[in-house]
Amino acid sequence: MIPIISNRELAPNIYEMVVENKMLARRARPGQFLIVMPDDRGERIPLTIADYDVEAGTVTMVIMAIGTSTRKLVRLGVGDSLYAMLGPLGNASEIENYGTVIMVAGGVGAAPIYPIARAFFEAGNRVITIQGSRNKDLLFWVDKLASVSSEHIVTTDDGSFGRKALVTEPLREFLEKETVGCVYSIGPAIMMKFCAETVRPFGVHTIASLNSIMIDGTGMCGGCRVRVGGETKFTCVDGPEFDALAIDWSIAMARQKSFCAAEKCSLDRYVELNGVEK
């Protein structure tokens, strides 16, 4: 059992959960992920590590409650425990001194991009972070990301906070005016796709972190397969980070919708049985 130290709502349906797991905290690296289960009947949920503290022995996850199992997960509080936690899984980010690195975080992608940005910042890079959201209410960890960035730009689709723009607009502007060694993008698949297309004419090394459908997270089930550079890869063991310019985004996005009907049925049933709002 994994004890929960804290669980707080950062934004509507977005929660920050800190758990005690000393062994995992010692081994975690930026870019890796976990698989967690809220109870013995819950799904195995893949979540990228948002933060970890070796001295405190804690690991932080940020969870968007959109389906049955994530809703079960965020209803747990201090004094409760996770049924299971597996990790760290996947390959860690390759941290180098590129000179200038641009981190593009869309929505909940602000959480997994934080430890990567921190690692690049501590390695001596000039870190430019572009954080985007649909509106002000959905923004979180703004100050936290700013603390590990040389320059931090916030965009919102509706202009309710920061600059009214898509993240690709300031991304293009930076690429046009200075030399960039690497671009990282984490967020909705459609955002990462358009970040890749924005960078493509400039030929800059670009990484996307995929959050594919998974079951075991160890390469056994094949559920997380993607096409990268014309080859089949498994997000759990070959990723989760891939060359964003080589990913077949049409296949990646289509596979994310594979179980939409089943997920809706499960959520409808959960809402009916527990008397909670959708």
NORMOGI-V490514 format. One line per field, one symbol per residue. ss: DSSP state (@ for helix, = for strand, . for the rest). psi: psi as a letter, one per 40 degrees, with the letter a starting at -180 (. if undefined). burial: I if it has 24 or more other ideal C-beta (glycine too) atoms within 12 Angstrom, else O. Layout:
BEGIN
ss=???
psi=???
burial=???
END
This chain:
BEGIN
ss=.==========..=======.@@@@@@.....=====.......====..===....=======...@@@@@@@......==.======..........=======..@@@@@@@@@@@@@@...========..@@@...@@@@@....======......==..@@@@@@@@@@@....=====..@@@@@@@@@@@@.....====...............====..====@@@@..===...=.@@@@@@@@...@@@@@@@@@@@@@@@....
psi=ihihdihihdihehihhhihgdddddeiiheiiihihdaeeiihhhhihdiihddefihhihhhgeaddddddeeiahdiiidihhaiiiiiihhigechhhhhhhbeedddedddddddddeeihhhhhhiididdeiifdddddefidhhhhiideeehahhiiddddddddddeihhdihhhhaidddddddddddddefhhhhhhigihicdeeeddedeiihhfeihihdddeaehihdeehgddddddddedfddddddddddddddefii.
burial=OIOIIOIOOIIOIIIIIIIIIOOIIOOIIIIIIIIIIIOOOIIIIIIIIIIIOOOOOIIIIIIIIIIIIIIIIIOIOOOOIIIIIIIIIIIIIOIOOIOIIIIIIIIIIIIIIIIIIIIIIOOOIIIIIIIIIIOOOIIIIIOIIIOIIIIIIIIIIOOOIIOOOIIIOIIIOIIOOOOIIIIIIIIIIOIIIIIIOIIIOIOIIIIIIIIIIIIOIOOOOOIIIIIIOOOOIIIIIIIIIIIIIOIIIOOIIOIIOOOOOOOOOIIOOIOOOOOOOO
END
